[in-house]
């Protein structure tokens, strides 16, 4: 059975982008693969969360992983920092990662432009830690979004470089994988790109959002004055709304509004109302489970402890073999 590894940063509540771009796939994969799904609290340190926020965010992601359908008896769910072997492998891989290739990373350049006062080493070596997350379990399949494909390519580079340096065919090559037909990128409500926490509250619809909150967010989504000619090419902010319809609504609903747009009869208010109601329907069962699981602290502790034990069993084996390959000895 092939091994799958993926994780989500513990920077707050999960949103529709996380669900359709990742977690929905996780739920499908857990029945067919040896799955490790982690909460990336080490990665979140690049933004310097307070201890209280870090703790609460990890707990939130764990709750929402479970509420969205990830089964701890089928997949290994763990907190990244509970597996210190990841940090050790991160150190070894950093020794063979070069400044030039790290500085050329698209995500690093984006972060530098967005946060010029917080260009820390963790941001620079983010792809190396991601590689350690994957290689620690010798995964071959990684369900990542389109924006992470470059990081995955770098993980292959670091693994292959280790193999060449030590003349040992040890790490397999991991590749992007989706249980669906293709990798998914969920657009945000601000009309500028993907849905994400860092883009602000108004950009994302969270799995735990109440119906009235979802309606307000969607009604405030960016639109334009409407098409000026029939079959006009949709601008980015309008294409985003139609992309959301593809994920949240039925094909008939999408086609209905698409026909209205192409015939210059579209009323964005109607489209938004429909989209909001479909979002509410899609998130309702998850939202109910979130509330139930959040009140069961004993269950959450059990899941975290069980996941840490299972993840460390795999990670300890890898680190022991990596140390031997590198040449470390015990006296």
C-alpha positions as CSV (number, residue, x, y, z in Angstrom):
1,X,0.0,0.0,0.0
2,X,1.5,3.3,-1.0
3,X,2.1,6.1,1.5
4,X,0.3,9.4,1.4
5,X,1.4,12.5,3.4
6,X,-0.1,15.9,3.6
7,X,-0.7,18.6,6.2
8,X,-2.4,22.0,6.8
9,X,-0.8,24.8,8.7
10,X,-2.2,25.6,12.1
11,X,-3.0,29.2,11.5
12,X,-6.7,29.2,12.3
13,X,-10.0,27.8,11.2
14,X,-10.3,25.7,8.1
15,X,-12.1,27.1,5.1
16,X,-13.7,25.8,1.9
17,X,-10.4,26.0,0.1
18,X,-8.9,23.6,2.7
19,X,-11.9,21.3,2.4
20,X,-12.2,21.1,-1.4
21,X,-8.6,21.5,-2.1
22,X,-7.3,19.0,0.4
23,X,-9.5,17.4,3.1
24,X,-12.2,16.0,0.8
25,X,-9.4,14.1,-0.9
26,X,-8.0,13.0,2.5
27,X,-11.3,11.4,3.3
28,X,-11.3,9.4,0.1
29,X,-7.6,8.4,0.4
30,X,-7.8,7.1,3.9
31,X,-9.6,4.0,2.6
32,X,-7.1,3.2,-0.1
33,X,-3.6,4.3,1.1
34,X,-1.4,4.4,4.1
35,X,-2.2,7.9,5.1
36,X,-0.4,10.4,7.4
37,X,-2.3,13.7,7.8
38,X,-0.6,16.3,10.1
39,X,-1.2,19.7,11.6
40,X,1.7,21.8,10.6
41,X,2.4,23.8,13.7
42,X,6.1,24.1,13.1
43,X,5.4,25.8,9.7
44,X,3.1,28.3,11.4
45,X,6.0,29.6,13.5
46,X,7.1,31.7,10.5
47,X,4.3,34.2,11.4
48,X,5.2,34.2,15.2
49,X,1.9,33.2,16.8
50,X,1.5,33.6,20.5
51,X,1.6,30.4,22.6
52,X,-2.1,30.7,23.3
53,X,-3.0,31.2,19.6
54,X,-0.8,28.4,18.6
55,X,-2.4,26.0,21.0
56,X,-5.9,27.0,20.1
57,X,-5.2,26.9,16.4
58,X,-3.8,23.3,16.6
59,X,-6.9,22.2,18.5
60,X,-9.2,23.9,16.0
61,X,-7.5,22.1,13.0
62,X,-7.7,18.8,14.8
63,X,-11.4,19.2,15.6
64,X,-12.1,20.2,12.0
65,X,-10.0,17.4,10.5
66,X,-12.2,15.0,12.5
67,X,-15.5,16.8,11.7
68,X,-14.7,16.8,8.0
69,X,-14.5,13.0,8.0
70,X,-10.9,12.0,8.6
71,X,-11.0,8.8,10.7
72,X,-8.1,8.3,13.2
73,X,-8.6,4.5,12.9
74,X,-8.0,4.7,9.2
75,X,-5.4,7.4,8.9
76,X,-2.6,8.7,11.1
77,X,-3.6,12.2,12.3
78,X,-0.8,13.9,14.3
79,X,0.6,17.3,15.3
80,X,3.9,18.0,13.5
81,X,5.8,19.1,16.6
82,X,4.9,15.8,18.4
83,X,7.3,14.1,16.0
84,X,10.8,15.5,16.7
85,X,12.3,13.3,14.0
86,X,10.9,15.7,11.4
87,X,13.0,18.5,12.8
88,X,16.1,16.3,12.8
89,X,15.6,15.3,9.1
90,X,14.9,19.0,8.3
91,X,18.4,19.8,9.7
92,X,20.0,17.1,7.6
93,X,18.3,18.2,4.4
94,X,19.1,21.9,5.1
95,X,22.8,20.9,4.9
96,X,22.3,20.1,1.2
97,X,19.8,22.8,0.2
98,X,21.3,25.8,-1.6
99,X,20.6,29.5,-1.0
100,X,20.0,30.1,-4.7
101,X,17.3,27.5,-5.2
102,X,15.5,28.5,-2.0
103,X,15.5,32.2,-2.9
104,X,14.0,31.3,-6.3
105,X,11.0,29.7,-4.7
106,X,7.9,31.4,-5.9
107,X,6.3,31.3,-2.5
108,X,9.3,32.8,-0.8
109,X,9.4,35.7,-3.2
110,X,5.6,36.2,-2.6
111,X,6.1,36.2,1.1
112,X,9.0,38.7,0.9
113,X,6.9,41.1,-1.1
114,X,3.9,40.7,1.2
115,X,5.8,40.9,4.5
116,X,9.2,42.7,3.9
117,X,9.7,43.2,7.6
118,X,9.5,39.4,8.4
119,X,11.9,37.7,6.0
120,X,13.0,35.0,8.4
121,X,15.1,31.9,7.8
122,X,12.0,29.7,8.4
123,X,10.4,31.3,5.3
124,X,13.5,30.7,3.2
125,X,13.8,27.1,4.2
126,X,10.0,26.4,4.2
127,X,10.4,24.0,1.3
128,X,13.0,22.0,3.2
129,X,10.7,21.5,6.2
130,X,8.0,20.5,3.8
131,X,10.4,18.0,2.2
132,X,11.1,16.6,5.7
133,X,7.4,16.2,6.3
134,X,7.1,14.1,3.2
135,X,10.3,12.1,3.2
136,X,10.2,11.2,6.9
137,X,7.5,8.6,6.0
138,X,9.0,7.9,2.5
139,X,5.7,9.0,0.9
140,X,5.2,8.6,-2.8
141,X,1.9,10.5,-3.1
142,X,1.2,14.0,-1.8
143,X,-2.2,15.7,-2.2
144,X,-1.2,19.3,-2.6
145,X,-2.8,22.4,-4.1
146,X,-1.5,23.9,-7.4
147,X,0.4,26.5,-5.4
148,X,2.5,23.9,-3.7
149,X,3.6,22.0,-6.7
150,X,6.9,23.8,-6.8
151,X,7.6,22.8,-3.2
152,X,6.9,19.2,-4.1
153,X,9.4,19.4,-6.9
154,X,11.9,20.7,-4.5
155,X,11.2,17.8,-2.1
156,X,12.1,15.4,-5.0
157,X,15.2,17.4,-5.5
158,X,16.3,17.2,-1.9
159,X,15.5,13.5,-1.7
160,X,17.4,12.7,-4.9
161,X,20.3,14.9,-3.8
162,X,20.6,12.9,-0.5
163,X,20.5,9.7,-2.5
164,X,23.3,10.8,-4.8
165,X,25.4,12.3,-2.1
166,X,25.4,9.1,-0.1
167,X,25.2,6.8,-3.0
168,X,22.2,5.1,-1.6
169,X,18.8,4.7,-3.3
170,X,16.9,5.5,-0.1
171,X,14.2,8.2,-0.5
172,X,11.5,7.5,-3.2
173,X,10.3,10.4,-5.3
174,X,7.0,11.9,-4.1
175,X,4.5,13.2,-6.7
176,X,1.3,15.3,-6.6
177,X,-1.8,13.3,-6.2
178,X,-5.5,13.9,-6.1
179,X,-8.3,11.5,-5.5
180,X,-10.2,13.6,-8.0
181,X,-9.4,14.3,-11.7
182,X,-7.0,17.2,-11.0
183,X,-5.5,19.4,-8.3
184,X,-8.0,21.9,-7.1
185,X,-7.6,25.6,-6.4
186,X,-10.6,27.2,-4.6
187,X,-10.9,30.9,-5.3
188,X,-11.5,33.5,-2.6
189,X,-14.3,36.1,-2.4
190,X,-12.0,39.1,-2.9
191,X,-11.6,38.4,-6.6
192,X,-7.8,38.3,-6.4
193,X,-6.9,34.7,-6.2
194,X,-7.2,31.6,-4.0
195,X,-9.2,31.4,-0.8
196,X,-6.9,31.7,2.2
197,X,-6.6,32.8,5.8
198,X,-3.8,35.2,5.2
199,X,-5.9,37.1,2.7
200,X,-8.3,38.3,5.4
201,X,-11.6,37.2,7.0
202,X,-13.7,38.5,4.1
203,X,-11.9,36.3,1.5
204,X,-12.7,33.0,3.1
205,X,-15.8,31.0,4.1
206,X,-14.9,28.8,7.1
207,X,-16.3,25.4,7.8
208,X,-17.5,26.6,11.1
209,X,-19.2,29.8,9.9
210,X,-22.8,30.3,10.8
211,X,-25.3,30.6,8.0
212,X,-25.8,34.4,8.6
213,X,-22.0,34.9,8.4
214,X,-21.8,33.0,5.1
215,X,-24.6,35.1,3.6
216,X,-22.9,38.3,4.6
217,X,-19.5,37.3,3.2
218,X,-20.9,36.1,-0.1
219,X,-23.1,39.1,-0.6
220,X,-20.0,41.3,-0.2
221,X,-18.0,39.4,-2.8
222,X,-16.4,41.6,-5.5
223,X,-18.3,41.9,-8.8
224,X,-18.4,44.3,-11.7
225,X,-21.1,46.2,-13.6
226,X,-22.1,43.2,-15.6
227,X,-21.2,42.0,-19.2
228,X,-21.3,44.6,-22.0
229,X,-21.6,42.1,-24.8
230,X,-23.0,38.6,-25.2
231,X,-20.5,35.8,-24.4
232,X,-18.1,38.2,-22.9
233,X,-15.0,36.8,-21.3
234,X,-15.5,36.9,-17.5
235,X,-13.0,39.1,-15.6
236,X,-11.2,37.4,-12.7
237,X,-13.5,38.4,-9.9
238,X,-16.6,37.0,-11.8
239,X,-14.8,33.9,-12.9
240,X,-14.0,33.3,-9.3
241,X,-17.7,33.3,-8.4
242,X,-18.5,30.9,-11.2
243,X,-15.7,28.6,-10.2
244,X,-17.2,28.5,-6.7
245,X,-20.5,27.6,-8.2
246,X,-18.8,24.6,-9.9
247,X,-17.7,23.3,-6.6
248,X,-20.7,24.2,-4.4
249,X,-23.8,24.0,-6.7
250,X,-25.3,21.5,-9.2
251,X,-24.3,21.6,-12.9
252,X,-27.8,22.8,-13.7
253,X,-27.4,25.8,-11.3
254,X,-24.0,26.6,-12.8
255,X,-25.3,26.4,-16.4
256,X,-28.4,28.5,-15.5
257,X,-26.3,31.4,-14.3
258,X,-23.7,31.0,-17.0
259,X,-26.4,31.3,-19.6
260,X,-27.7,34.4,-18.0
261,X,-24.2,35.9,-18.0
262,X,-23.6,35.0,-21.7
263,X,-27.0,36.6,-22.6
264,X,-26.3,39.7,-20.5
265,X,-29.2,39.0,-18.2
266,X,-27.2,38.1,-15.1
267,X,-28.1,39.6,-11.7
268,X,-25.2,39.1,-9.4
269,X,-27.3,39.4,-6.3
270,X,-29.3,36.3,-7.4
271,X,-26.1,34.4,-8.1
272,X,-24.7,35.3,-4.7
273,X,-27.8,34.3,-2.9
274,X,-27.8,30.9,-4.6
275,X,-24.1,30.5,-3.9
276,X,-24.5,31.4,-0.2
277,X,-27.3,28.9,0.3
278,X,-25.3,26.1,-1.4
279,X,-22.3,26.9,0.8
280,X,-24.6,26.7,3.9
281,X,-25.9,23.3,2.8
282,X,-22.4,22.0,2.1
283,X,-21.0,23.0,5.4
284,X,-24.0,22.2,7.6
285,X,-23.1,18.6,8.5
286,X,-19.4,19.5,9.2
287,X,-20.5,22.5,11.3
288,X,-22.7,20.3,13.5
289,X,-19.9,17.8,14.0
290,X,-17.4,20.6,14.9
291,X,-19.7,21.7,17.8
292,X,-20.0,18.1,19.1
293,X,-16.3,17.2,18.9
294,X,-15.1,20.5,20.4
295,X,-16.8,19.5,23.6
296,X,-15.1,16.1,23.9
297,X,-11.6,16.9,25.2
298,X,-10.8,13.3,26.2
299,X,-11.4,12.1,22.7
300,X,-9.2,14.9,21.2
301,X,-6.3,14.0,23.6
302,X,-6.7,10.3,22.7
303,X,-6.6,11.0,18.9
304,X,-3.5,13.3,19.3
305,X,-1.6,10.8,21.4
306,X,-2.5,7.8,19.2
307,X,-1.4,9.8,16.1
308,X,1.9,10.9,17.6
309,X,2.7,7.2,18.5
310,X,1.9,5.9,15.0
311,X,3.8,8.8,13.3
312,X,6.8,8.4,15.5
313,X,7.0,4.7,14.8
314,X,7.5,5.5,11.1
315,X,9.7,8.6,11.6
316,X,12.0,6.8,14.1
317,X,12.7,4.1,11.6
318,X,13.6,6.6,8.9
319,X,15.9,8.7,11.1
320,X,17.7,5.6,12.4
321,X,18.3,4.5,8.8
322,X,19.3,8.0,7.7
323,X,21.8,8.3,10.5
324,X,23.4,5.1,9.4
325,X,23.6,6.2,5.8
326,X,25.1,9.5,6.7
327,X,27.7,7.8,8.9
328,X,26.7,8.7,12.5
329,X,27.8,6.1,15.0
330,X,27.0,5.3,18.6
331,X,29.8,4.6,20.9
